[in-house]
Structure formats: C-alpha cells, structure tokens
Amino acid sequence: MNKFVKFIFLSVCTIFILSSCSNEDFFVDMSMGEEHTVVATRIGRVYAIGKNKFGECNVQDWKEIVAVSAGDKHTVGLKKDGTVVACGDNSCGQCNVEDWKDIVAISAGPFHTIGLKKDGTVVACGDNDDKQCDVQDWENIVSIAAGDKHTVGLKENGTVVACGDNSYGQCNVGELEGITAICAGARHTVGLKERGVVVAVGDDDDTQCVVENWRKIKPIAAGDKHTVGLKRDGTVVACGDNSFKQCDVSKWENVVAITAKKNNTIVLTKNGSFKRQGDLSDKKLNVGTFSETAFFDKIANDDRLSSFNGFMDIIAEYFNMFIDKLKKTPPVVVMLALSFGCILVLWVLYRIALNEEKSKKNAKKLSSNRNGLNENNNRKGKSEEEKDKKENKNIDNKKKYKEINDSIIK
C-alpha cells in the first residue's frame, strides 16, 4: 500500500507540473532587444538568449517577475511587488530604476525606460535628448509604449498622448480616439481600437502604417519598420519592410502572443513553442531553445529542490497554476478529466486488491502443500519405525530359536 501512496503522490505532482506548463500559460511575457530575447514565466523566473556584451542577459537571479521589456542592450523586469529591476547597458541611465515603486507596467526603448505607476502617472529614465522622457505631467494613463526616440501613453478615456522625436509624425496622436491598446515602432505609432480595428501614424515609407483594412485584431506589435497584428482566430498579419522576411507570417496558426523588434517577429503558439521570422543571421537568437524541455531543465536545477520546504513551495506554485488553468477550462472537459481520473484510481485499486487476493491464495496453497509434505514425512517415518521393530523382533526370534536348538543338541 505504501507503494501505491507514493505512486499517487508522484502522479499528482507530475499532473500539476505538466498541466501548468504544457502550453502557453507557462509564459506570461516576452520581449526582444537588438540582439537578445527575454521571456518571463508563470513562476516568476526570467530567461534570456542572445548576445550578452553589456550583461543584458544576466537575469538568472531575478524572481517574482510578472513582466519584461527589452531595450537595445538592456533588460527591464517588473516585480510582483511593484518594484523594477534592470540589467545591461546603463550608459544613458536607462537602468536607474531601483527607486521606482508602485509600478504596474514597463516599456523599454533603445536607450530609455518608461514605467506606469498605479495612480496613472508615468516615470522615465535614460536618454532624453529628444524629450522622450518628459512624461512627468501625464495623468490617467493606463498603458505605455516606448519607441526609438518617442514615448506614447494611452489614457483611460481612450485618447493618446506622446512626447519625444516627431520628425516623422509619430507623435501626431491627438486625433486618435477609442483606443484600447498601443505600441510604438522606431518612427511610427500604432493603436488598436474596439472591434479589432487598427490605426497608425508616423513613418510610412515601408508601408508599416498600412493597417486600415485589418479587422478582428487582438494584440499589436511594432518593429523598426514593420507592424504585426494577432487576429482573434490565432492567425497573424503584418505589413511594412520585409527585407528580412519579418512579415512572412501568413502561414502561422494557433498563435497566442506576438512581439516585434528591429527586423524580427516572434510569436508564441498555443502548444508553448516559439516561432521567429526575420533576420536569422545571429544564431544566438534561435528562439527554438525556448522549449518547455529547456525550462524544465532549468526548473530541475532550482535551488529550492535542496530542501523539502523548497520542494513543497515549487509544488504549491504549480498547484496554483493548475487551479488557475482549471478555472479557464470548460466544465465538460473538467468532468471528463475527473471521471477518467476516478476510473484510473479505481482500476489501480482493483488491481492491487486482485494481486493481494492472489498472493493470499498462493500463500494458503503453499502452506497446504507444506502440511501435506510434513504428513507424508511423518507417515514415512512411522512406517520405517514399524519395519525396524519387525526386523528387530525377527532377529530376536531367530536368536531364541537358535538357543533352543543349541540346548536340545547338548
């Protein structure tokens, strides 16, 4: 029975982990810099690939991260408690975020960093040569986006504000209304409206602002000279510069998240795998290494595994993820899964009971065989004793007969 308890415990732990990490829910955010890519997971850990010349990939010790954003050569992470961490190039002060508090969203430009506070105000640090950090007067902001040299903010009433370089009209957002999401490219700004309609302003030399016919779009993303949209059916559309095939996304399906930077487009699919299209010259940016197996390997090396309490903390994290996913699962699927689980448990119990009954019968049969063998041995022993007695009696009779004959002869 102890083996059965161990089996059930290990099975439950495995179900929690596999159920929690078997698809896109394991990843909560991703962002791409000039030559590096970072992703954040549901357990609060961050992983990075790419060039690490300025330490922009030194995120292995980050914990409790809920969002990430990558500049050209620096990486920013938002913690669960509203504080912010950063690593990488700090030549313009873009990593000076240690004093930030009550932050709910972050966005990194090439050399500046923007943070949205819980009260709707915005903070900024880094390069401000083009006034891209002049956000101190902004209020009632619900979303932010950092371009190359400009910054965009979405207000709670659906209007948009912007500051910074406007040489291509990327800050001409005064007429935008009914906006629900924003993103910023190098020199253009994109807004998502209700019902999935998209609008754009700014540099359109490479047709990156030709989005007026897009419909049923959910999230949007912008690279340097291209724009990407994720449709509600899981397909992807793109427009703009396609010199590196960064807009060849028409064959992608079951996509759940998108990001774009420079000349690249990266998506996360429903089965938890990443796909990339664009400048593939740097093999270090192969997002195929962001596989679930790689993350399981990293989780297996978690320091908390060295103690029982740490192990239980990990199980608790995955249990919470499992419960969150269960809430999103249709009731019919949950009932079917529970029914299958009950049948499986009953079948295992039946097999165990059957094996125990069989063992008892074998033991009883073995005992009966041993008793029969002992009886045979006893009978054999008695028969031999009687035979010995008879032989001894015959010998005695012969002796007496001989003595009688000898006496008669005498």
C-alpha positions in Angstrom: 0.0 0.0 0.0 2.9 2.3 0.7 4.0 1.9 -2.9 0.5 2.9 -4.0 0.6 6.1 -1.9 3.9 7.1 -3.4 2.6 6.4 -6.9 -0.4 8.6 -6.3 1.7 11.4 -4.8 4.2 11.4 -7.7 1.4 11.2 -10.2 -0.4 14.2 -8.7 2.9 16.3 -8.7 3.5 15.3 -12.3 -0.1 16.2 -13.3 0.3 19.7 -11.6 3.6 20.4 -13.4 2.5 19.1 -16.8 -0.9 20.7 -16.7 0.6 24.0 -15.6 3.4 24.1 -18.1 2.1 22.2 -21.1 1.1 25.2 -23.1 1.2 29.0 -23.5 0.1 29.7 -19.9 3.6 28.9 -18.7 4.9 32.1 -20.4 3.4 35.4 -19.3 5.5 37.9 -21.3 8.3 38.1 -23.9 10.3 40.9 -25.4 13.1 41.4 -27.9 16.1 43.7 -27.9 18.5 44.5 -30.6 20.4 41.2 -30.2 18.7 39.4 -27.3 15.4 38.0 -26.4 13.8 37.6 -22.9 10.8 35.7 -21.6 9.0 35.6 -18.3 7.3 32.6 -16.9 4.3 32.0 -14.6 6.7 31.0 -11.7 8.3 34.5 -11.8 11.5 33.4 -13.4 13.1 35.1 -16.5 15.3 33.5 -19.2 17.3 35.2 -21.9 19.2 34.3 -25.0 21.4 36.3 -27.4 24.4 38.5 -27.0 25.4 39.5 -23.5 28.1 42.1 -24.2 26.6 44.5 -21.6 25.1 42.0 -19.3 21.6 42.3 -20.8 21.0 38.6 -20.4 22.1 38.4 -16.7 18.6 37.7 -15.5 19.1 34.3 -14.0 18.7 35.5 -10.4 15.5 37.5 -11.0 12.5 36.2 -9.1 8.8 37.1 -8.8 8.8 38.8 -12.2 5.5 39.5 -13.9 6.5 41.4 -17.0 9.7 42.1 -19.0 10.8 44.6 -21.6 14.0 44.7 -23.6 15.8 47.8 -24.9 18.6 47.6 -27.4 21.2 46.5 -24.9 19.4 46.5 -21.6 16.6 44.4 -20.0 13.9 45.6 -17.5 11.7 43.4 -15.3 8.6 44.3 -13.3 8.3 42.5 -9.9 5.1 41.4 -8.3 5.6 44.0 -5.5 5.6 46.9 -8.0 9.4 47.4 -7.9 11.6 47.2 -11.0 14.9 45.6 -11.8 17.2 46.2 -14.8 20.5 44.9 -16.2 22.7 45.7 -19.2 23.9 48.9 -20.8 23.4 51.9 -18.5 25.4 54.5 -20.5 22.3 56.8 -20.6 21.0 55.9 -17.1 18.3 53.6 -18.6 18.8 51.1 -15.8 18.4 53.6 -13.0 15.1 52.1 -11.8 16.0 50.9 -8.3 13.9 53.7 -6.7 10.7 53.0 -8.6 7.7 51.8 -6.7 4.0 51.0 -7.3 4.8 50.3 -11.0 2.2 48.3 -12.9 3.7 48.3 -16.4 7.1 48.9 -18.1 8.4 49.6 -21.6 11.9 49.9 -22.8 13.1 52.0 -25.7 16.7 51.6 -27.1 18.2 53.9 -24.5 15.3 54.9 -22.2 12.9 53.1 -19.9 9.3 54.0 -19.0 7.2 52.9 -16.0 3.5 53.3 -15.4 2.5 53.8 -11.8 -0.6 52.5 -10.1 -2.0 56.1 -9.8 -1.9 56.6 -13.6 1.2 58.8 -13.6 4.4 57.8 -15.5 8.1 57.8 -14.6 11.1 57.6 -17.0 14.8 57.4 -17.0 17.6 57.3 -19.7 18.3 59.2 -22.8 16.2 62.4 -23.0 17.9 64.2 -25.9 14.6 64.3 -27.8 12.4 64.8 -24.7 11.2 61.2 -24.8 11.3 61.1 -21.0 9.2 64.3 -20.5 6.3 62.3 -19.0 6.1 63.9 -15.6 2.9 65.7 -16.3 1.0 62.8 -17.7 -2.1 61.6 -15.7 -4.8 59.0 -16.0 -2.6 56.7 -18.1 -3.5 53.0 -18.4 -0.9 51.8 -20.9 2.6 52.9 -22.2 4.9 52.2 -25.1 8.4 53.3 -25.9 9.7 53.8 -29.4 13.2 54.6 -30.5 13.1 58.3 -29.5 9.5 58.8 -28.6 7.1 57.7 -25.9 3.3 57.0 -26.1 0.7 56.8 -23.4 -2.9 55.6 -23.5 -5.3 57.4 -21.3 -8.3 55.8 -19.6 -10.7 57.7 -21.8 -9.3 56.1 -25.0 -7.2 59.1 -26.1 -3.5 59.1 -26.6 -0.6 61.3 -25.6 3.0 61.3 -26.9 6.3 63.0 -26.4 9.8 62.9 -28.0 11.0 63.0 -31.6 8.2 63.8 -34.0 10.2 64.2 -37.2 8.1 61.5 -38.9 4.8 62.4 -37.3 5.0 59.5 -34.8 3.7 61.8 -32.0 0.7 63.1 -34.0 -1.8 61.2 -31.9 -4.1 64.0 -30.8 -6.9 62.8 -33.1 -6.8 59.2 -32.0 -9.9 58.2 -30.0 -11.5 54.9 -28.8 -8.0 53.3 -28.5 -7.7 50.2 -26.3 -4.0 49.3 -26.8 -0.9 51.0 -28.2 2.6 50.1 -29.4 5.5 52.0 -30.8 7.9 51.3 -33.6 11.2 53.1 -34.3 9.4 56.0 -36.0 5.7 55.1 -36.1 2.9 54.6 -33.5 0.1 52.1 -33.7 -3.2 52.0 -31.9 -5.8 49.2 -31.5 -9.5 50.3 -31.4 -12.6 48.4 -30.3 -13.7 45.6 -32.6 -10.2 44.9 -33.6 -9.6 47.9 -35.9 -6.1 49.3 -36.1 -4.8 52.8 -36.8 -1.2 54.1 -37.3 0.7 57.4 -37.6 4.3 58.3 -38.4 6.8 57.0 -40.9 5.2 55.0 -43.7 8.0 54.8 -46.2 7.9 51.0 -45.9 4.0 50.8 -45.7 4.3 50.0 -42.0 1.2 52.1 -41.4 -1.0 50.5 -44.0 -3.3 48.8 -41.4 -6.7 50.4 -42.2 -8.0 47.1 -43.6 -7.1 45.0 -40.6 -10.0 43.6 -38.6 -10.6 41.4 -35.5 -7.1 42.1 -34.2 -6.3 41.5 -30.5 -2.7 42.5 -29.6 -0.4 44.5 -31.8 3.4 44.9 -32.0 5.8 47.0 -34.0 9.4 46.5 -35.2 11.6 49.2 -36.6 9.8 49.4 -39.9 7.1 46.8 -39.7 3.8 46.3 -37.8 2.3 43.0 -36.7 -1.2 42.1 -35.5 -2.6 38.9 -33.9 -6.1 38.0 -35.1 -8.7 36.5 -32.8 -8.6 33.2 -34.7 -4.9 32.8 -33.9 -3.5 33.8 -37.3 -1.1 36.8 -37.8 -1.0 39.7 -40.2 1.9 42.0 -40.9 2.9 45.0 -43.1 6.0 47.1 -43.8 9.6 46.4 -44.5 10.0 42.7 -45.5 13.7 42.7 -46.5 14.4 40.0 -43.8 11.1 38.2 -44.3 9.9 39.6 -41.0 6.4 40.0 -42.5 6.1 36.4 -43.9 3.7 35.3 -41.2 0.6 34.3 -43.1 1.1 30.6 -42.5 1.3 30.8 -38.7 -1.7 29.4 -36.8 -2.7 28.9 -33.2 -0.7 32.0 -32.1 -1.4 33.4 -28.6 1.2 36.2 -28.3 3.4 38.3 -30.5 6.4 40.7 -30.2 8.5 42.5 -32.7 11.8 44.4 -32.7 14.2 45.7 -35.3 13.9 43.3 -38.2 12.3 40.4 -36.4 8.9 39.0 -35.4 8.5 36.4 -32.7 5.3 34.6 -31.7 4.3 32.1 -29.0 1.9 29.3 -30.2 -0.8 27.5 -28.3 1.4 24.5 -27.7 4.0 26.6 -25.9 6.6 26.7 -28.8 8.1 29.9 -30.2 8.5 30.8 -33.8 10.7 33.5 -35.3 10.7 35.3 -38.7 13.2 37.9 -39.8 17.0 38.4 -39.5 18.3 34.9 -38.8 22.0 35.8 -39.1 22.5 35.7 -35.4 22.1 32.0 -34.4 22.2 33.1 -30.7 18.7 34.4 -31.2 17.3 31.0 -32.0 14.0 31.1 -30.0 13.6 27.4 -30.6 15.8 26.9 -27.5 12.9 28.4 -25.5 11.3 24.9 -25.4 9.5 23.6 -22.4 12.2 20.9 -22.0 14.8 23.6 -21.6 12.7 25.3 -19.0 12.1 22.0 -17.2 15.8 21.5 -17.1 16.3 25.0 -15.5 13.5 24.3 -13.0 15.1 21.0 -12.2 18.1 23.0 -11.1 16.1 25.2 -8.8 17.9 25.8 -5.6 14.7 25.2 -3.6 14.9 21.5 -4.6 17.6 21.1 -2.0 15.1 21.2 0.9 11.7 19.6 1.5 10.1 23.0 2.2 11.6 24.4 -1.0 10.2 21.4 -2.9 6.8 22.0 -1.4 7.0 25.7 -2.4 7.5 24.6 -6.0 4.6 22.2 -5.9 2.5 25.0 -4.4 3.4 27.3 -7.3 2.4 24.7 -9.9 -0.7 23.8 -7.9 -1.8 27.5 -8.1 -1.1 27.5 -11.8 -3.1 24.3 -12.2 -6.1 25.8 -10.4 -5.9 29.0 -12.5 -6.0 26.8 -15.6 -8.8 24.7 -14.3 -10.9 27.8 -13.9 -10.5 28.6 -17.6 -11.3 25.0 -18.7 -14.9 24.3 -19.9 -16.8 22.3 -17.2 -17.5 19.4 -19.6 -13.8 18.9 -20.1 -13.2 19.1 -16.3 -15.9 16.5 -15.6 -14.5 14.2 -18.3 -11.0 14.5 -16.8 -12.2 13.9 -13.3 -14.2 10.9 -14.4 -11.2 9.4 -16.2 -9.0 10.1 -13.1 -11.6 8.3 -10.9 -11.7 5.3 -13.2 -7.9 5.2 -13.3 -7.7 5.2 -9.5 -10.4 2.6 -9.1 -8.7 0.4 -11.7 -5.4 0.7 -9.8 -7.1 -0.1 -6.5 -8.8 -3.1 -8.1 -5.5 -4.4 -9.5 -3.9 -4.0 -6.1 -6.8 -5.8 -4.4 -6.6 -8.6 -7.0 -2.9 -9.0 -6.5 -3.3 -9.2 -2.7 -6.1 -11.8 -3.0 -3.9 -13.8 -5.4 -1.0 -13.6 -3.0 -3.2 -14.9 -0.2 -4.4 -17.8 -2.2 -0.8 -18.7 -3.2 0.3 -18.4 0.4 -2.6 -20.7 1.5 -1.8 -23.2 -1.2 1.9 -23.2 -0.3 1.0 -23.7 3.4 -1.3 -26.6 2.5 1.5 -28.2 0.4 3.9 -27.9 3.2 1.4 -29.5 5.6 0.9 -32.4 3.2 4.6 -32.8 2.8 5.0 -32.9 6.6 2.3 -35.6 6.9 3.9 -37.7 4.3 7.2 -37.4 6.0 5.6 -38.4 9.3 3.9 -41.4 7.7 7.1 -42.5 6.1 8.9 -42.2 9.4 6.3 -44.3 11.2 6.4 -47.0 8.5 10.2 -47.2 8.8 9.9 -47.4 12.6 7.4 -50.3 12.3 9.7 -52.1 9.8 12.7 -51.7 12.1 10.7 -53.1 15.0 9.6 -56.0 13.0 13.1 -56.7 11.8 14.4 -56.5 15.4 11.6 -58.9 16.5 12.6 -61.4 13.8 16.2 -61.2 14.9 15.2 -61.8 18.5 13.1 -64.8 17.5 16.0 -66.2 15.5 18.2 -65.9 18.5 15.8 -67.6 20.8 15.2 -70.4 18.2 18.9 -70.9 17.9 19.3 -71.0 21.7 16.6 -73.7 21.9 18.2 -75.8 19.2 21.6 -75.5 20.9 20.1 -76.6 24.2 18.5 -79.7 22.6 21.7 -80.7 20.9 23.5 -80.5 24.2 
